[in-house]
């Protein structure tokens, strides 16, 4: 069940000058994890816009704690994700955990393969061979943990990706096998 965890004191304005109140919501998922996302309520008409899942944590307290570290810049980007779902050319899909209670390994493998295809397709869409990990997190309609699992699998088993940190930034590089 979706649960309101926090209303932030900070409001956010869009490019048109509309002001939004920001809320943090969470839900428990099978497999002892919790997901968190942001909801923006436009003050003028009380219409609500929701981001995809922004974080996956071990419990609701961790989701709430994650919310304490969000900055104005993060809210600006999240508002854009909420107002423009699927703007990266990827249809918004329901977010489900990669490992679900009672799901057999074939289903898990199929889901991981679909996420891996979407990660590689992201590079094709943007016509680039390198990207900040955060860019993939922001645009792909999956929980961050699922995207990380897919990137790890592509790196480990296929050598399709290489990941490294440069000057505090987490980068993903398209490998030779993916070209």
PLY file of the C-alpha trace (Angstrom):
ply
format ascii 1.0
element vertex 179
property float x
property float y
property float z
element edge 178
property int vertex1
property int vertex2
end_header
0.00 0.00 0.00
1.28 3.47 -0.89
2.12 5.54 2.15
2.80 9.27 2.57
6.14 9.57 4.35
6.85 13.29 4.23
5.75 16.66 2.92
8.83 18.74 2.19
9.07 22.34 3.40
10.63 23.34 0.09
8.33 23.98 -2.85
9.41 23.83 -6.49
8.55 26.06 -9.46
8.43 24.88 -13.06
9.60 26.92 -16.05
6.11 28.44 -16.42
6.10 29.75 -12.85
3.73 27.11 -11.47
4.49 26.23 -7.86
4.42 22.62 -6.60
4.28 21.15 -3.11
6.57 18.09 -2.85
5.68 14.83 -1.09
7.66 11.64 -0.50
5.70 8.40 -0.83
6.76 4.82 -0.23
5.50 1.28 -0.50
6.64 -2.10 0.78
7.53 -4.62 -1.89
7.87 -8.39 -1.77
11.35 -9.52 -0.88
11.81 -7.17 2.07
12.41 -3.97 0.12
10.65 -0.62 -0.01
10.37 1.82 -2.89
10.19 5.60 -2.69
9.09 8.24 -5.17
8.12 11.89 -5.25
4.72 13.43 -5.90
4.40 17.07 -6.97
1.09 18.83 -6.33
0.49 21.95 -8.42
-0.74 24.65 -6.03
-3.03 26.35 -8.59
-5.28 23.35 -9.29
-4.05 20.63 -6.87
-3.25 18.33 -9.78
-0.64 15.72 -8.86
2.31 14.41 -10.86
4.36 11.42 -9.74
7.90 10.35 -10.59
8.77 6.75 -11.26
10.42 4.94 -8.38
13.38 7.07 -7.27
14.90 4.74 -4.69
14.73 1.17 -3.42
15.71 0.70 0.21
15.58 -2.13 2.79
12.78 -0.48 4.84
10.55 2.61 5.11
12.90 4.29 7.57
15.66 4.09 4.96
13.34 5.59 2.31
12.56 8.47 4.70
16.25 8.94 5.45
17.00 8.99 1.70
14.51 11.86 1.41
16.47 13.96 3.91
19.38 14.23 1.48
17.43 15.59 -1.49
18.44 19.01 -2.80
16.67 21.71 -4.80
18.52 20.54 -7.91
17.24 16.99 -7.35
13.67 18.29 -6.97
14.00 20.22 -10.25
15.05 17.08 -12.14
12.41 14.96 -10.44
9.71 17.48 -11.35
10.74 17.16 -15.00
10.52 13.36 -14.76
7.06 13.65 -13.20
5.75 16.16 -15.75
7.22 14.32 -18.75
6.82 10.57 -18.15
8.35 8.55 -20.94
10.01 11.63 -22.45
13.12 9.62 -23.21
11.11 7.61 -25.76
10.63 4.74 -23.34
7.04 4.08 -22.34
6.41 4.30 -18.63
5.85 0.84 -17.24
4.81 -0.28 -13.79
7.84 -0.69 -11.57
8.14 -4.17 -10.19
11.01 -5.69 -8.26
13.50 -7.81 -10.15
13.35 -10.55 -7.54
9.79 -11.08 -6.47
8.58 -13.53 -3.85
7.36 -16.65 -5.66
8.81 -15.71 -9.06
10.83 -18.48 -10.66
14.32 -17.95 -12.00
13.20 -18.00 -15.66
10.93 -15.01 -15.04
13.73 -13.19 -13.21
16.14 -13.88 -16.05
13.60 -12.63 -18.63
13.03 -9.44 -16.64
16.76 -8.82 -16.22
17.24 -9.38 -19.96
14.54 -6.81 -20.76
16.22 -4.24 -18.51
19.60 -5.01 -20.09
18.12 -4.40 -23.57
16.70 -1.07 -22.37
20.10 -0.05 -20.95
21.82 -0.78 -24.28
18.99 0.91 -26.19
19.56 4.04 -24.07
23.06 4.37 -25.58
21.66 3.93 -29.11
18.97 6.55 -28.52
21.49 9.08 -27.25
24.14 8.12 -29.80
26.85 8.04 -27.19
29.35 5.55 -25.85
29.58 6.96 -22.32
27.14 8.35 -19.79
26.76 9.22 -16.16
25.00 6.38 -14.36
22.54 8.94 -13.00
21.36 9.72 -16.55
20.28 6.10 -16.99
18.63 6.10 -13.56
16.76 9.28 -14.43
15.43 8.08 -17.78
14.84 4.34 -17.47
11.51 3.38 -15.89
12.97 0.90 -13.41
14.05 1.02 -9.81
17.69 2.08 -9.54
18.63 -1.26 -7.99
17.25 -3.10 -11.03
19.25 -0.89 -13.41
22.40 -1.51 -11.35
21.80 -5.29 -11.51
21.42 -5.07 -15.29
24.58 -2.97 -15.65
26.51 -5.39 -13.44
25.30 -8.33 -15.52
26.21 -6.60 -18.80
29.63 -5.78 -17.40
30.35 -9.18 -15.88
28.90 -11.64 -18.37
28.89 -9.87 -21.69
31.55 -7.18 -21.34
29.00 -4.89 -22.98
29.61 -2.17 -20.41
32.43 -0.88 -18.28
31.77 1.19 -15.18
34.20 3.42 -13.34
34.35 6.47 -11.12
36.10 9.61 -12.29
36.37 12.67 -10.04
33.50 11.43 -7.89
31.16 10.70 -10.81
29.95 7.18 -11.66
30.35 6.64 -15.43
29.14 3.84 -17.71
31.00 3.13 -20.97
29.64 1.08 -23.85
31.97 -1.85 -24.57
33.21 -3.11 -27.94
30.87 -6.12 -27.86
27.78 -3.88 -27.85
28.75 -1.97 -31.00
0 1
1 2
2 3
3 4
4 5
5 6
6 7
7 8
8 9
9 10
10 11
11 12
12 13
13 14
14 15
15 16
16 17
17 18
18 19
19 20
20 21
21 22
22 23
23 24
24 25
25 26
26 27
27 28
28 29
29 30
30 31
31 32
32 33
33 34
34 35
35 36
36 37
37 38
38 39
39 40
40 41
41 42
42 43
43 44
44 45
45 46
46 47
47 48
48 49
49 50
50 51
51 52
52 53
53 54
54 55
55 56
56 57
57 58
58 59
59 60
60 61
61 62
62 63
63 64
64 65
65 66
66 67
67 68
68 69
69 70
70 71
71 72
72 73
73 74
74 75
75 76
76 77
77 78
78 79
79 80
80 81
81 82
82 83
83 84
84 85
85 86
86 87
87 88
88 89
89 90
90 91
91 92
92 93
93 94
94 95
95 96
96 97
97 98
98 99
99 100
100 101
101 102
102 103
103 104
104 105
105 106
106 107
107 108
108 109
109 110
110 111
111 112
112 113
113 114
114 115
115 116
116 117
117 118
118 119
119 120
120 121
121 122
122 123
123 124
124 125
125 126
126 127
127 128
128 129
129 130
130 131
131 132
132 133
133 134
134 135
135 136
136 137
137 138
138 139
139 140
140 141
141 142
142 143
143 144
144 145
145 146
146 147
147 148
148 149
149 150
150 151
151 152
152 153
153 154
154 155
155 156
156 157
157 158
158 159
159 160
160 161
161 162
162 163
163 164
164 165
165 166
166 167
167 168
168 169
169 170
170 171
171 172
172 173
173 174
174 175
175 176
176 177
177 178
